[in-house]
Structures are given as C-alpha cells and as structure tokens.
Amino acid sequence: MIEIKEKENCVGCYACKNICPQKCITMKSDFEGFWYPIVDVVSCIECGLCEKVCPTIHKNEIRNSPRAYACYSINEKVRKESSSGGIFTLIAEQIIDNDGVVFGARFDNEFYVIHDFIDKKEEIDKFRGSKYVQSKIGDTHKKVKDALLKGRQVLFSGTPCQVASLKSYLQKDYDNLICIDIICHGVPSPKVWQKYVSFQEKRFESPISKVNFRSKDSGWKHYSVSIFFKNSYEYKKKFIKDYYMRVFLNDICLRPSCYQCRFKSLHRQSDITLADYWGIQKMLPELDDDEGISLIFINSVKGQAMFEKIKDQTVYKEVDIYKAVVYNPSATKSSIRNPKRESFFKEIDELQFDQLAKKYCNDNIMFKTANKLKSLIYKILKKQGC
C-alpha cells in the first residue's frame, strides 16, 4: 500500500491511482495545492501494484549515449508561436500523419493545466508553448495504454517524472510509443497559479481568454507573459516583472519533490528531450536570431528515427551535450528551496498575489541561484576536460 511519509518522495503523477484494481486511491490536494494519494485502507487488498509502479520508489536507471542538437523549425509561424524552436509541433505532426494520437498539457476552460490528447493537426496549438504549472495527469496513463493496445502510434509529452511514471505504469516497452520530456525547472503549485488568475481577472474586471507564458514579441531571450481577457484587454509584462514569474523563478512555490528531483540527468527515460538553448549567442552565435532555438537530446533509437524524419524541416547543428547544458543547469541540478517558502504558503490565503510577490520574491535571489548553478556546471565540465 502506497504511503507518503515525506512529501519530497511524491511527484503527484497519478500512477498509483491509475493502477489500483480496487479504485481505492484518490488524489487530494494539500494546503499548498499539490496532489497526493490517499488510500482507503478498508477497500485495499494489499496487492502492492501502487508501490510497484511508483517512479520514485523504483527508479529506472538509464545508461545511454545521448546526442544533442541546436535546432529550430523553418516554419516561421510555428516557431513564433512556440516557446523555443517549434520542434514539438514537427514531431506531433509526424505522429498525427501516421494516424497516431498525441498526449500533452493544455489549459482547460477555467485555465487549470491538464493532460489531454489530440489526433488532429489543427489542435496541436493547444499543447504548444510552456505552461508553468503542474499539469493534472488524471487518467491519461489508462488512455495511453488503450491507444497503444489498439495499435496506434502514441506521442506522450510531459515532465521527466511524468514520463518515468507512464513507463512504470505500462510495465513494458511499446514500439509504438514515443516519449518527449523537457528540461524542467520545477512545477509550481496549481493553487498559486489559480490565485494569480483570480488576481488578474479581478484587476482587469474580466475572465481570461488566453495565456501565453512566452510571448516573443520583444524577442525570445527577454520574453513576456501575455494574457488576453474577454473584454479585449491584453496584459503584457516582461517575465522578470510579472508577479507570477517572479514567484516561480524565485523557487518559492515548487512541489517539494522538485527540490531534490530524482529525474534530472543527461541519461533520460524519454526518447527525445526538448529545451531552450540558452547561451546560444555565446556557443553558436551564427544560429542566434533571437527567435527561439531548441536544444534537443536524442536519447534512444526511436528518438533518432523521429529526428531523421523531421530534420529536413529544420535548421540544425549537432553540439557537445556537456557544453550545451552550461547555460541550462536545470538539466542536471534541482532548484534550490527558497528559505522563505514556508512563510509564503502560510500567508497565501491572507495576502493578495501582488503583496505576496513583493514581500517574498526578491529578483536577486533568482539570479544568485542561477549564477551558483552555472558555476557548479562549469566545475563539472572542467573536471571532465570539456
């Protein structure tokens, strides 16, 4: 029977709930807004499946030789509407052209972030772009397995822990499954996000109609948060000035497991890893046009086969993976727990969102942390002779 004694050991992935034959596990939010499994001990038959599929209890150690590429789509529209280089869209199109199904994160009608699936190209935009909130997986694992058993090609995209969770739940490899993960900074609380949504809707006296965490209107490196409201107003702020991004990047509202993430590595369970190629202006200045460049890890034979199918639709260059992650330390290192985190959550129901951000989130913390991580990566590379 699954039992969460330390919250740091649960990633909220829903694998235990989905595998339970008695349906005696429910996922409930704590006061911080994160989901954890609760077991009905009366109905539990002690089958042990929930523990068997838990990705933190049984971590799958991967030893592969990933290849890395700097890459972006030659489709200017797709690239502009994507967080970085537009590579996810190219892969999703390949899957759908093969009568496959794509699973990913989208906003629902109330702007909660959920996992869902599509099988039409015109719906890919639902999954396009970053969502800096933990997505609710729900019964996605079951739907993925059902599609796989029907012989459909499946693309699943998510955080590294979500990919690990799905593979653990499936308990076997499927030739028709391709998994994409991301270089993840950490997942913020859905409760914190909803507090921000309510704050903005009250401020502009209108429900939200669209959110873009990574508007490139002012460039990819200095992106803006853009929010459209049903009264036709648009809110736009550079990410370092937006209250929600300040809270997120100051590492004060991440899931407890994110501060000691067990899935950060250059050796991943996914077939392909997608990220922003931060530092491209110093590493490969000839590719930098400030429109968005993806850093791609090819982690498996299936991942390489997919890349071969899309590469003619891209501009790409193979790079040294160790040097590529110098400016992307989240690939291998967890975020550092903000010392004010506990106080922040104690006051989350008392203060308005702007008051919380001003009180607890000094931007200097973000940059000090980034510099420490960057220094650590440099030391690692130096030891490796890179």
Secondary structure, 3 states (H helix, E strand, C coil): CCCCCCHHHCCCCCHHHHHCCCCCEEEEECCCCCEEEEECCCCCCCCCHHHHCCCCCCCCCCCCCCEEEEEEECCHHHHHHCCCCCHHHHHHHHHHHCCCEEEEEEECCCCCEEEEEECCHHHHHHCCCCCCCCCECCCHHHHHHHHHHCCCCEEEECCHHHHHHHHHHHCCCCCCEEEEEECCCCCECHHHHHHHHHHHHHHHCCCEEEEEEEECCCCCCCCEEEEEECCCCEEEEECCCCHHHHHHHCCCCECHHHHHCCCCCCCCCCCEEEEECCCHHHHCHHHCCCCCCEEEEECCHHHHHHHHHHHHHEEEEEECHHHHHHHCHHHCCCCCCCCCHHHHHHCCCCCCHHHHHHHHCCHHHHHHHHHHHHHHHHHHHHHCCC
